[in-house]
Each structure stands twice: as C-alpha cells, then as structure tokens.
Amino acid sequence: MAKANVICRCEEIEIDTIREWIARGYDTFDELKRELRVGMGPCQGRGCRDIILREIAKATGKPVAELSPGTMRPPVKPVKTKLLA
C-alpha cells in the first residue's frame, strides 16, 4: 500500500519526517538533502524541492524567495549517456 504523505517519491520521504528534521534545526534544503537524501533521486528535486522549501518557509517565517533552493549539480535533468559521448 502506498504511503499517503510521501513528498520525495524518489527516496520515499514523508512530510512528517521532513517536518521533524526541520524542527530539529535542519532548515535549509541542502541540510535536508544531506540527511534525508531528498532531491537526490532521478528527478533531482523537481518533484519535491518546492514543497520542502514551502515547509521550511512556514517553519522559519521566511519567504520562499529568500531561501536557497539548494545546490544543483549537472546534469540537472537526466541525460542519456550517448548524448554526452
């Protein structure tokens, strides 16, 4: 049975887990990425980054525009290896 509150589908991280880690003081996307692996799956955060940034903004009282979207490393989108060769 699928989990109802999964935010990061690639790593199967639920919203409650994200909120718990934010409450512990991990209030940047990069910190959550290092601890929970959010944004490190095949989608590279395209599915969860905005939701997580909104949760951080809600918890810290900062506007989403002031938050760092985290470090993105190339390729940002999946690329077939034959295109790189």
PDB file with one MODEL, atoms N, CA, C and O in Angstrom:
MODEL        1
ATOM      1  N   MET A   1       0.841  -1.182   0.000  1.00  0.00           N
ATOM      2  CA  MET A   1       0.000   0.000   0.000  1.00  0.00           C
ATOM      3  C   MET A   1       0.887   1.247   0.000  1.00  0.00           C
ATOM      4  O   MET A   1       1.846   1.328   0.767  1.00  0.00           O
ATOM      5  N   ALA A   2       0.568   2.207  -0.852  1.00  0.00           N
ATOM      6  CA  ALA A   2       1.366   3.431  -0.969  1.00  0.00           C
ATOM      7  C   ALA A   2       1.154   4.329   0.249  1.00  0.00           C
ATOM      8  O   ALA A   2       0.067   4.388   0.824  1.00  0.00           O
ATOM      9  N   LYS A   3       2.213   5.015   0.616  1.00  0.00           N
ATOM     10  CA  LYS A   3       2.111   5.962   1.730  1.00  0.00           C
ATOM     11  C   LYS A   3       1.419   7.225   1.223  1.00  0.00           C
ATOM     12  O   LYS A   3       1.696   7.694   0.119  1.00  0.00           O
ATOM     13  N   ALA A   4       0.523   7.765   2.036  1.00  0.00           N
ATOM     14  CA  ALA A   4      -0.303   8.889   1.605  1.00  0.00           C
ATOM     15  C   ALA A   4       0.430  10.225   1.611  1.00  0.00           C
ATOM     16  O   ALA A   4       0.090  11.112   0.829  1.00  0.00           O
ATOM     17  N   ASN A   5       1.430  10.387   2.479  1.00  0.00           N
ATOM     18  CA  ASN A   5       2.059  11.689   2.644  1.00  0.00           C
ATOM     19  C   ASN A   5       3.499  11.731   2.143  1.00  0.00           C
ATOM     20  O   ASN A   5       4.318  12.475   2.683  1.00  0.00           O
ATOM     21  N   VAL A   6       3.813  10.950   1.131  1.00  0.00           N
ATOM     22  CA  VAL A   6       5.166  10.933   0.589  1.00  0.00           C
ATOM     23  C   VAL A   6       5.384  12.199  -0.234  1.00  0.00           C
ATOM     24  O   VAL A   6       4.630  12.485  -1.163  1.00  0.00           O
ATOM     25  N   ILE A   7       6.424  12.954   0.119  1.00  0.00           N
ATOM     26  CA  ILE A   7       6.745  14.181  -0.595  1.00  0.00           C
ATOM     27  C   ILE A   7       7.845  13.914  -1.615  1.00  0.00           C
ATOM     28  O   ILE A   7       7.721  14.287  -2.782  1.00  0.00           O
ATOM     29  N   CYS A   8       8.922  13.269  -1.173  1.00  0.00           N
ATOM     30  CA  CYS A   8      10.005  12.897  -2.083  1.00  0.00           C
ATOM     31  C   CYS A   8       9.740  11.467  -2.528  1.00  0.00           C
ATOM     32  O   CYS A   8      10.044  10.516  -1.807  1.00  0.00           O
ATOM     33  N   ARG A   9       9.177  11.321  -3.710  1.00  0.00           N
ATOM     34  CA  ARG A   9       8.813   9.990  -4.195  1.00  0.00           C
ATOM     35  C   ARG A   9      10.034   9.139  -4.520  1.00  0.00           C
ATOM     36  O   ARG A   9       9.993   7.917  -4.371  1.00  0.00           O
ATOM     37  N   CYS A  10      11.110   9.764  -4.960  1.00  0.00           N
ATOM     38  CA  CYS A  10      12.319   9.008  -5.314  1.00  0.00           C
ATOM     39  C   CYS A  10      12.918   8.306  -4.101  1.00  0.00           C
ATOM     40  O   CYS A  10      13.366   7.164  -4.202  1.00  0.00           O
ATOM     41  N   GLU A  11      12.928   8.977  -2.969  1.00  0.00           N
ATOM     42  CA  GLU A  11      13.522   8.429  -1.753  1.00  0.00           C
ATOM     43  C   GLU A  11      12.468   8.007  -0.728  1.00  0.00           C
ATOM     44  O   GLU A  11      12.814   7.542   0.358  1.00  0.00           O
ATOM     45  N   GLU A  12      11.183   8.165  -1.067  1.00  0.00           N
ATOM     46  CA  GLU A  12      10.053   7.795  -0.213  1.00  0.00           C
ATOM     47  C   GLU A  12      10.117   8.461   1.163  1.00  0.00           C
ATOM     48  O   GLU A  12      10.009   7.797   2.194  1.00  0.00           O
ATOM     49  N   ILE A  13      10.296   9.783   1.161  1.00  0.00           N
ATOM     50  CA  ILE A  13      10.360  10.557   2.395  1.00  0.00           C
ATOM     51  C   ILE A  13       9.004  11.226   2.609  1.00  0.00           C
ATOM     52  O   ILE A  13       8.495  11.920   1.728  1.00  0.00           O
ATOM     53  N   GLU A  14       8.435  11.010   3.777  1.00  0.00           N
ATOM     54  CA  GLU A  14       7.114  11.557   4.100  1.00  0.00           C
ATOM     55  C   GLU A  14       7.226  12.965   4.673  1.00  0.00           C
ATOM     56  O   GLU A  14       8.269  13.352   5.200  1.00  0.00           O
ATOM     57  N   ILE A  15       6.146  13.721   4.564  1.00  0.00           N
ATOM     58  CA  ILE A  15       6.101  15.103   5.046  1.00  0.00           C
ATOM     59  C   ILE A  15       6.374  15.168   6.553  1.00  0.00           C
ATOM     60  O   ILE A  15       7.021  16.106   7.020  1.00  0.00           O
ATOM     61  N   ASP A  16       5.896  14.199   7.308  1.00  0.00           N
ATOM     62  CA  ASP A  16       6.131  14.206   8.754  1.00  0.00           C
ATOM     63  C   ASP A  16       7.621  14.098   9.077  1.00  0.00           C
ATOM     64  O   ASP A  16       8.101  14.733  10.016  1.00  0.00           O
ATOM     65  N   THR A  17       8.341  13.310   8.315  1.00  0.00           N
ATOM     66  CA  THR A  17       9.787  13.179   8.512  1.00  0.00           C
ATOM     67  C   THR A  17      10.484  14.489   8.195  1.00  0.00           C
ATOM     68  O   THR A  17      11.387  14.904   8.923  1.00  0.00           O
ATOM     69  N   ILE A  18      10.078  15.143   7.121  1.00  0.00           N
ATOM     70  CA  ILE A  18      10.669  16.431   6.745  1.00  0.00           C
ATOM     71  C   ILE A  18      10.403  17.460   7.842  1.00  0.00           C
ATOM     72  O   ILE A  18      11.311  18.188   8.243  1.00  0.00           O
ATOM     73  N   ARG A  19       9.177  17.523   8.322  1.00  0.00           N
ATOM     74  CA  ARG A  19       8.835  18.474   9.395  1.00  0.00           C
ATOM     75  C   ARG A  19       9.632  18.184  10.668  1.00  0.00           C
ATOM     76  O   ARG A  19      10.072  19.109  11.351  1.00  0.00           O
ATOM     77  N   GLU A  20       9.816  16.914  10.984  1.00  0.00           N
ATOM     78  CA  GLU A  20      10.575  16.532  12.177  1.00  0.00           C
ATOM     79  C   GLU A  20      12.022  17.022  12.078  1.00  0.00           C
ATOM     80  O   GLU A  20      12.561  17.557  13.047  1.00  0.00           O
ATOM     81  N   TRP A  21      12.647  16.847  10.927  1.00  0.00           N
ATOM     82  CA  TRP A  21      14.040  17.274  10.751  1.00  0.00           C
ATOM     83  C   TRP A  21      14.158  18.793  10.729  1.00  0.00           C
ATOM     84  O   TRP A  21      15.150  19.339  11.212  1.00  0.00           O
ATOM     85  N   ILE A  22      13.165  19.482  10.177  1.00  0.00           N
ATOM     86  CA  ILE A  22      13.171  20.955  10.208  1.00  0.00           C
ATOM     87  C   ILE A  22      13.087  21.422  11.661  1.00  0.00           C
ATOM     88  O   ILE A  22      13.789  22.353  12.055  1.00  0.00           O
ATOM     89  N   ALA A  23      12.239  20.784  12.450  1.00  0.00           N
ATOM     90  CA  ALA A  23      12.103  21.139  13.864  1.00  0.00           C
ATOM     91  C   ALA A  23      13.395  20.888  14.638  1.00  0.00           C
ATOM     92  O   ALA A  23      13.656  21.557  15.637  1.00  0.00           O
ATOM     93  N   ARG A  24      14.195  19.943  14.191  1.00  0.00           N
ATOM     94  CA  ARG A  24      15.492  19.661  14.822  1.00  0.00           C
ATOM     95  C   ARG A  24      16.542  20.722  14.484  1.00  0.00           C
ATOM     96  O   ARG A  24      17.624  20.742  15.071  1.00  0.00           O
ATOM     97  N   GLY A  25      16.215  21.600  13.535  1.00  0.00           N
ATOM     98  CA  GLY A  25      17.151  22.664  13.188  1.00  0.00           C
ATOM     99  C   GLY A  25      17.741  22.554  11.791  1.00  0.00           C
ATOM    100  O   GLY A  25      18.544  23.401  11.401  1.00  0.00           O
ATOM    101  N   TYR A  26      17.376  21.562  11.049  1.00  0.00           N
ATOM    102  CA  TYR A  26      17.846  21.412   9.671  1.00  0.00           C
ATOM    103  C   TYR A  26      16.915  22.232   8.777  1.00  0.00           C
ATOM    104  O   TYR A  26      15.946  21.711   8.224  1.00  0.00           O
ATOM    105  N   ASP A  27      17.224  23.520   8.646  1.00  0.00           N
ATOM    106  CA  ASP A  27      16.280  24.424   7.985  1.00  0.00           C
ATOM    107  C   ASP A  27      16.779  24.979   6.650  1.00  0.00           C
ATOM    108  O   ASP A  27      16.416  26.088   6.258  1.00  0.00           O
ATOM    109  N   THR A  28      17.605  24.210   5.962  1.00  0.00           N
ATOM    110  CA  THR A  28      17.950  24.549   4.575  1.00  0.00           C
ATOM    111  C   THR A  28      17.741  23.292   3.738  1.00  0.00           C
ATOM    112  O   THR A  28      17.782  22.171   4.245  1.00  0.00           O
ATOM    113  N   PHE A  29      17.519  23.504   2.457  1.00  0.00           N
ATOM    114  CA  PHE A  29      17.304  22.360   1.576  1.00  0.00           C
ATOM    115  C   PHE A  29      18.545  21.471   1.540  1.00  0.00           C
ATOM    116  O   PHE A  29      18.431  20.245   1.555  1.00  0.00           O
ATOM    117  N   ASP A  30      19.738  22.087   1.494  1.00  0.00           N
ATOM    118  CA  ASP A  30      20.973  21.300   1.429  1.00  0.00           C
ATOM    119  C   ASP A  30      21.177  20.445   2.686  1.00  0.00           C
ATOM    120  O   ASP A  30      21.659  19.317   2.588  1.00  0.00           O
ATOM    121  N   GLU A  31      20.817  20.965   3.860  1.00  0.00           N
ATOM    122  CA  GLU A  31      20.948  20.168   5.078  1.00  0.00           C
ATOM    123  C   GLU A  31      20.008  18.964   5.035  1.00  0.00           C
ATOM    124  O   GLU A  31      20.400  17.853   5.391  1.00  0.00           O
ATOM    125  N   LEU A  32      18.779  19.186   4.604  1.00  0.00           N
ATOM    126  CA  LEU A  32      17.827  18.081   4.498  1.00  0.00           C
ATOM    127  C   LEU A  32      18.272  17.085   3.432  1.00  0.00           C
ATOM    128  O   LEU A  32      18.073  15.878   3.571  1.00  0.00           O
ATOM    129  N   LYS A  33      18.869  17.601   2.377  1.00  0.00           N
ATOM    130  CA  LYS A  33      19.370  16.749   1.308  1.00  0.00           C
ATOM    131  C   LYS A  33      20.465  15.825   1.839  1.00  0.00           C
ATOM    132  O   LYS A  33      20.474  14.632   1.532  1.00  0.00           O
ATOM    133  N   ARG A  34      21.386  16.371   2.632  1.00  0.00           N
ATOM    134  CA  ARG A  34      22.466  15.556   3.195  1.00  0.00           C
ATOM    135  C   ARG A  34      21.950  14.508   4.176  1.00  0.00           C
ATOM    136  O   ARG A  34      22.457  13.387   4.210  1.00  0.00           O
ATOM    137  N   GLU A  35      20.953  14.862   4.964  1.00  0.00           N
ATOM    138  CA  GLU A  35      20.454  13.946   5.991  1.00  0.00           C
ATOM    139  C   GLU A  35      19.422  12.942   5.474  1.00  0.00           C
ATOM    140  O   GLU A  35      19.440  11.774   5.862  1.00  0.00           O
ATOM    141  N   LEU A  36      18.521  13.399   4.599  1.00  0.00           N
ATOM    142  CA  LEU A  36      17.400  12.560   4.172  1.00  0.00           C
ATOM    143  C   LEU A  36      17.484  12.095   2.719  1.00  0.00           C
ATOM    144  O   LEU A  36      16.712  11.234   2.297  1.00  0.00           O
ATOM    145  N   ARG A  37      18.413  12.657   1.958  1.00  0.00           N
ATOM    146  CA  ARG A  37      18.577  12.357   0.532  1.00  0.00           C
ATOM    147  C   ARG A  37      17.442  12.923  -0.334  1.00  0.00           C
ATOM    148  O   ARG A  37      17.276  12.493  -1.476  1.00  0.00           O
ATOM    149  N   VAL A  38      16.668  13.865   0.180  1.00  0.00           N
ATOM    150  CA  VAL A  38      15.642  14.485  -0.657  1.00  0.00           C
ATOM    151  C   VAL A  38      16.333  15.224  -1.799  1.00  0.00           C
ATOM    152  O   VAL A  38      17.386  15.830  -1.601  1.00  0.00           O
ATOM    153  N   GLY A  39      15.755  15.177  -2.969  1.00  0.00           N
ATOM    154  CA  GLY A  39      16.331  15.864  -4.120  1.00  0.00           C
ATOM    155  C   GLY A  39      17.505  15.150  -4.753  1.00  0.00           C
ATOM    156  O   GLY A  39      18.168  15.715  -5.622  1.00  0.00           O
ATOM    157  N   MET A  40      17.783  13.913  -4.338  1.00  0.00           N
ATOM    158  CA  MET A  40      18.928  13.196  -4.878  1.00  0.00           C
ATOM    159  C   MET A  40      18.532  12.014  -5.763  1.00  0.00           C
ATOM    160  O   MET A  40      19.392  11.280  -6.249  1.00  0.00           O
ATOM    161  N   GLY A  41      17.246  11.836  -5.965  1.00  0.00           N
ATOM    162  CA  GLY A  41      16.785  10.723  -6.795  1.00  0.00           C
ATOM    163  C   GLY A  41      16.820  11.092  -8.266  1.00  0.00           C
ATOM    164  O   GLY A  41      17.391  12.117  -8.638  1.00  0.00           O
ATOM    165  N   PRO A  42      16.223  10.275  -9.093  1.00  0.00           N
ATOM    166  CA  PRO A  42      16.227  10.522 -10.537  1.00  0.00           C
ATOM    167  C   PRO A  42      15.620  11.861 -10.949  1.00  0.00           C
ATOM    168  O   PRO A  42      15.998  12.407 -11.986  1.00  0.00           O
ATOM    169  N   CYS A  43      14.690  12.402 -10.164  1.00  0.00           N
ATOM    170  CA  CYS A  43      14.057  13.671 -10.553  1.00  0.00           C
ATOM    171  C   CYS A  43      14.894  14.879 -10.136  1.00  0.00           C
ATOM    172  O   CYS A  43      14.593  16.001 -10.545  1.00  0.00           O
ATOM    173  N   GLN A  44      15.951  14.671  -9.320  1.00  0.00           N
ATOM    174  CA  GLN A  44      16.840  15.744  -8.877  1.00  0.00           C
ATOM    175  C   GLN A  44      16.099  16.875  -8.169  1.00  0.00           C
ATOM    176  O   GLN A  44      16.490  18.037  -8.278  1.00  0.00           O
ATOM    177  N   GLY A  45      15.034  16.543  -7.447  1.00  0.00           N
ATOM    178  CA  GLY A  45      14.303  17.531  -6.667  1.00  0.00           C
ATOM    179  C   GLY A  45      13.188  18.247  -7.405  1.00  0.00           C
ATOM    180  O   GLY A  45      12.501  19.086  -6.824  1.00  0.00           O
ATOM    181  N   ARG A  46      12.999  17.930  -8.670  1.00  0.00           N
ATOM    182  CA  ARG A  46      11.929  18.606  -9.407  1.00  0.00           C
ATOM    183  C   ARG A  46      10.554  18.267  -8.851  1.00  0.00           C
ATOM    184  O   ARG A  46       9.612  19.041  -9.024  1.00  0.00           O
ATOM    185  N   GLY A  47      10.423  17.122  -8.184  1.00  0.00           N
ATOM    186  CA  GLY A  47       9.139  16.734  -7.623  1.00  0.00           C
ATOM    187  C   GLY A  47       8.915  17.199  -6.195  1.00  0.00           C
ATOM    188  O   GLY A  47       7.768  17.345  -5.773  1.00  0.00           O
ATOM    189  N   CYS A  48       9.989  17.437  -5.435  1.00  0.00           N
ATOM    190  CA  CYS A  48       9.822  17.717  -4.007  1.00  0.00           C
ATOM    191  C   CYS A  48      10.392  19.056  -3.547  1.00  0.00           C
ATOM    192  O   CYS A  48       9.995  19.551  -2.492  1.00  0.00           O
ATOM    193  N   ARG A  49      11.292  19.648  -4.289  1.00  0.00           N
ATOM    194  CA  ARG A  49      12.005  20.853  -3.838  1.00  0.00           C
ATOM    195  C   ARG A  49      11.048  21.972  -3.426  1.00  0.00           C
ATOM    196  O   ARG A  49      11.204  22.539  -2.344  1.00  0.00           O
ATOM    197  N   ASP A  50      10.077  22.298  -4.251  1.00  0.00           N
ATOM    198  CA  ASP A  50       9.160  23.410  -3.939  1.00  0.00           C
ATOM    199  C   ASP A  50       8.347  23.141  -2.674  1.00  0.00           C
ATOM    200  O   ASP A  50       8.131  24.043  -1.864  1.00  0.00           O
ATOM    201  N   ILE A  51       7.900  21.905  -2.510  1.00  0.00           N
ATOM    202  CA  ILE A  51       7.114  21.557  -1.329  1.00  0.00           C
ATOM    203  C   ILE A  51       7.978  21.680  -0.074  1.00  0.00           C
ATOM    204  O   ILE A  51       7.532  22.214   0.942  1.00  0.00           O
ATOM    205  N   ILE A  52       9.199  21.191  -0.145  1.00  0.00           N
ATOM    206  CA  ILE A  52      10.106  21.251   1.004  1.00  0.00           C
ATOM    207  C   ILE A  52      10.465  22.698   1.320  1.00  0.00           C
ATOM    208  O   ILE A  52      10.514  23.077   2.490  1.00  0.00           O
ATOM    209  N   LEU A  53      10.713  23.506   0.305  1.00  0.00           N
ATOM    210  CA  LEU A  53      11.019  24.920   0.540  1.00  0.00           C
ATOM    211  C   LEU A  53       9.842  25.637   1.200  1.00  0.00           C
ATOM    212  O   LEU A  53      10.048  26.499   2.054  1.00  0.00           O
ATOM    213  N   ARG A  54       8.611  25.292   0.815  1.00  0.00           N
ATOM    214  CA  ARG A  54       7.434  25.894   1.462  1.00  0.00           C
ATOM    215  C   ARG A  54       7.353  25.478   2.928  1.00  0.00           C
ATOM    216  O   ARG A  54       6.980  26.286   3.778  1.00  0.00           O
ATOM    217  N   GLU A  55       7.696  24.228   3.232  1.00  0.00           N
ATOM    218  CA  GLU A  55       7.693  23.769   4.628  1.00  0.00           C
ATOM    219  C   GLU A  55       8.757  24.501   5.445  1.00  0.00           C
ATOM    220  O   GLU A  55       8.511  24.877   6.591  1.00  0.00           O
ATOM    221  N   ILE A  56       9.926  24.700   4.864  1.00  0.00           N
ATOM    222  CA  ILE A  56      10.991  25.438   5.553  1.00  0.00           C
ATOM    223  C   ILE A  56      10.536  26.876   5.796  1.00  0.00           C
ATOM    224  O   ILE A  56      10.734  27.419   6.883  1.00  0.00           O
ATOM    225  N   ALA A  57       9.923  27.495   4.775  1.00  0.00           N
ATOM    226  CA  ALA A  57       9.444  28.872   4.906  1.00  0.00           C
ATOM    227  C   ALA A  57       8.393  28.979   6.019  1.00  0.00           C
ATOM    228  O   ALA A  57       8.406  29.920   6.812  1.00  0.00           O
ATOM    229  N   LYS A  58       7.504  28.018   6.061  1.00  0.00           N
ATOM    230  CA  LYS A  58       6.454  28.030   7.092  1.00  0.00           C
ATOM    231  C   LYS A  58       7.072  27.907   8.489  1.00  0.00           C
ATOM    232  O   LYS A  58       6.647  28.590   9.422  1.00  0.00           O
ATOM    233  N   ALA A  59       8.066  27.043   8.628  1.00  0.00           N
ATOM    234  CA  ALA A  59       8.683  26.804   9.938  1.00  0.00           C
ATOM    235  C   ALA A  59       9.577  27.955  10.391  1.00  0.00           C
ATOM    236  O   ALA A  59       9.675  28.235  11.585  1.00  0.00           O
ATOM    237  N   THR A  60      10.233  28.625   9.431  1.00  0.00           N
ATOM    238  CA  THR A  60      11.181  29.685   9.792  1.00  0.00           C
ATOM    239  C   THR A  60      10.583  31.082   9.728  1.00  0.00           C
ATOM    240  O   THR A  60      11.153  32.027  10.273  1.00  0.00           O
ATOM    241  N   GLY A  61       9.440  31.219   9.066  1.00  0.00           N
ATOM    242  CA  GLY A  61       8.828  32.532   8.912  1.00  0.00           C
ATOM    243  C   GLY A  61       9.452  33.370   7.813  1.00  0.00           C
ATOM    244  O   GLY A  61       9.127  34.548   7.669  1.00  0.00           O
ATOM    245  N   LYS A  62      10.349  32.770   7.035  1.00  0.00           N
ATOM    246  CA  LYS A  62      10.986  33.481   5.919  1.00  0.00           C
ATOM    247  C   LYS A  62      10.200  33.232   4.635  1.00  0.00           C
ATOM    248  O   LYS A  62       9.624  32.159   4.456  1.00  0.00           O
ATOM    249  N   PRO A  63      10.175  34.227   3.738  1.00  0.00           N
ATOM    250  CA  PRO A  63       9.540  33.986   2.439  1.00  0.00           C
ATOM    251  C   PRO A  63      10.355  32.968   1.632  1.00  0.00           C
ATOM    252  O   PRO A  63      11.578  32.900   1.753  1.00  0.00           O
ATOM    253  N   VAL A  64       9.664  32.189   0.817  1.00  0.00           N
ATOM    254  CA  VAL A  64      10.331  31.188  -0.010  1.00  0.00           C
ATOM    255  C   VAL A  64      11.397  31.839  -0.891  1.00  0.00           C
ATOM    256  O   VAL A  64      12.442  31.240  -1.141  1.00  0.00           O
ATOM    257  N   ALA A  65      11.140  33.056  -1.361  1.00  0.00           N
ATOM    258  CA  ALA A  65      12.087  33.753  -2.249  1.00  0.00           C
ATOM    259  C   ALA A  65      13.431  34.019  -1.572  1.00  0.00           C
ATOM    260  O   ALA A  65      14.443  34.170  -2.255  1.00  0.00           O
ATOM    261  N   GLU A  66      13.454  34.078  -0.247  1.00  0.00           N
ATOM    262  CA  GLU A  66      14.700  34.328   0.476  1.00  0.00           C
ATOM    263  C   GLU A  66      15.476  33.049   0.780  1.00  0.00           C
ATOM    264  O   GLU A  66      16.623  33.117   1.221  1.00  0.00           O
ATOM    265  N   LEU A  67      14.875  31.895   0.553  1.00  0.00           N
ATOM    266  CA  LEU A  67      15.523  30.623   0.860  1.00  0.00           C
ATOM    267  C   LEU A  67      16.381  30.158  -0.308  1.00  0.00           C
ATOM    268  O   LEU A  67      16.036  30.368  -1.471  1.00  0.00           O
ATOM    269  N   SER A  68      17.489  29.531   0.014  1.00  0.00           N
ATOM    270  CA  SER A  68      18.343  28.951  -1.021  1.00  0.00           C
ATOM    271  C   SER A  68      17.674  27.686  -1.555  1.00  0.00           C
ATOM    272  O   SER A  68      17.251  26.838  -0.769  1.00  0.00           O
ATOM    273  N   PRO A  69      17.571  27.545  -2.880  1.00  0.00           N
ATOM    274  CA  PRO A  69      16.944  26.349  -3.436  1.00  0.00           C
ATOM    275  C   PRO A  69      17.842  25.120  -3.341  1.00  0.00           C
ATOM    276  O   PRO A  69      17.452  24.028  -3.756  1.00  0.00           O
ATOM    277  N   GLY A  70      19.039  25.297  -2.798  1.00  0.00           N
ATOM    278  CA  GLY A  70      19.947  24.166  -2.658  1.00  0.00           C
ATOM    279  C   GLY A  70      20.915  24.092  -3.824  1.00  0.00           C
ATOM    280  O   GLY A  70      20.744  24.745  -4.854  1.00  0.00           O
ATOM    281  N   THR A  71      21.923  23.283  -3.626  1.00  0.00           N
ATOM    282  CA  THR A  71      22.947  23.101  -4.650  1.00  0.00           C
ATOM    283  C   THR A  71      22.453  22.128  -5.698  1.00  0.00           C
ATOM    284  O   THR A  71      21.975  21.039  -5.380  1.00  0.00           O
ATOM    285  N   MET A  72      22.574  22.530  -6.948  1.00  0.00           N
ATOM    286  CA  MET A  72      22.213  21.646  -8.051  1.00  0.00           C
ATOM    287  C   MET A  72      23.483  21.345  -8.821  1.00  0.00           C
ATOM    288  O   MET A  72      24.247  22.245  -9.171  1.00  0.00           O
ATOM    289  N   ARG A  73      23.692  20.088  -9.073  1.00  0.00           N
ATOM    290  CA  ARG A  73      24.881  19.684  -9.808  1.00  0.00           C
ATOM    291  C   ARG A  73      24.467  19.119 -11.159  1.00  0.00           C
ATOM    292  O   ARG A  73      23.464  18.412 -11.262  1.00  0.00           O
ATOM    293  N   PRO A  74      25.237  19.429 -12.187  1.00  0.00           N
ATOM    294  CA  PRO A  74      24.886  18.914 -13.509  1.00  0.00           C
ATOM    295  C   PRO A  74      25.002  17.394 -13.554  1.00  0.00           C
ATOM    296  O   PRO A  74      25.821  16.838 -12.821  1.00  0.00           O
ATOM    297  N   PRO A  75      24.245  16.717 -14.355  1.00  0.00           N
ATOM    298  CA  PRO A  75      23.135  17.271 -15.115  1.00  0.00           C
ATOM    299  C   PRO A  75      21.922  17.473 -14.220  1.00  0.00           C
ATOM    300  O   PRO A  75      21.582  16.607 -13.414  1.00  0.00           O
ATOM    301  N   VAL A  76      21.281  18.609 -14.367  1.00  0.00           N
ATOM    302  CA  VAL A  76      20.098  18.918 -13.580  1.00  0.00           C
ATOM    303  C   VAL A  76      18.945  18.041 -14.039  1.00  0.00           C
ATOM    304  O   VAL A  76      18.104  17.639 -13.235  1.00  0.00           O
ATOM    305  N   LYS A  77      18.909  17.749 -15.324  1.00  0.00           N
ATOM    306  CA  LYS A  77      17.920  16.829 -15.862  1.00  0.00           C
ATOM    307  C   LYS A  77      18.652  15.570 -16.307  1.00  0.00           C
ATOM    308  O   LYS A  77      19.792  15.647 -16.765  1.00  0.00           O
ATOM    309  N   PRO A  78      18.010  14.414 -16.178  1.00  0.00           N
ATOM    310  CA  PRO A  78      18.663  13.190 -16.644  1.00  0.00           C
ATOM    311  C   PRO A  78      19.008  13.290 -18.134  1.00  0.00           C
ATOM    312  O   PRO A  78      18.196  13.721 -18.953  1.00  0.00           O
ATOM    313  N   VAL A  79      20.230  12.882 -18.454  1.00  0.00           N
ATOM    314  CA  VAL A  79      20.716  12.928 -19.834  1.00  0.00           C
ATOM    315  C   VAL A  79      21.201  11.536 -20.201  1.00  0.00           C
ATOM    316  O   VAL A  79      21.877  10.876 -19.413  1.00  0.00           O
ATOM    317  N   LYS A  80      20.854  11.097 -21.395  1.00  0.00           N
ATOM    318  CA  LYS A  80      21.331   9.795 -21.857  1.00  0.00           C
ATOM    319  C   LYS A  80      22.832   9.852 -22.110  1.00  0.00           C
ATOM    320  O   LYS A  80      23.342  10.820 -22.673  1.00  0.00           O
ATOM    321  N   THR A  81      23.516   8.830 -21.699  1.00  0.00           N
ATOM    322  CA  THR A  81      24.975   8.796 -21.801  1.00  0.00           C
ATOM    323  C   THR A  81      25.437   8.972 -23.236  1.00  0.00           C
ATOM    324  O   THR A  81      26.459   9.619 -23.466  1.00  0.00           O
ATOM    325  N   LYS A  82      24.728   8.426 -24.204  1.00  0.00           N
ATOM    326  CA  LYS A  82      25.162   8.523 -25.606  1.00  0.00           C
ATOM    327  C   LYS A  82      25.173   9.980 -26.089  1.00  0.00           C
ATOM    328  O   LYS A  82      25.898  10.308 -27.029  1.00  0.00           O
ATOM    329  N   LEU A  83      24.382  10.852 -25.463  1.00  0.00           N
ATOM    330  CA  LEU A  83      24.394  12.254 -25.837  1.00  0.00           C
ATOM    331  C   LEU A  83      25.646  12.977 -25.338  1.00  0.00           C
ATOM    332  O   LEU A  83      26.059  13.985 -25.910  1.00  0.00           O
ATOM    333  N   LEU A  84      26.241  12.457 -24.273  1.00  0.00           N
ATOM    334  CA  LEU A  84      27.450  13.062 -23.724  1.00  0.00           C
ATOM    335  C   LEU A  84      28.714  12.600 -24.436  1.00  0.00           C
ATOM    336  O   LEU A  84      29.741  13.277 -24.400  1.00  0.00           O
ATOM    337  N   ALA A  85      28.632  11.458 -25.074  1.00  0.00           N
ATOM    338  CA  ALA A  85      29.826  10.881 -25.738  1.00  0.00           C
ATOM    339  C   ALA A  85      30.133  11.545 -27.063  1.00  0.00           C
ATOM    340  O   ALA A  85      31.097  11.173 -27.732  1.00  0.00           O
TER     341      ALA A  85
ENDMDL
END
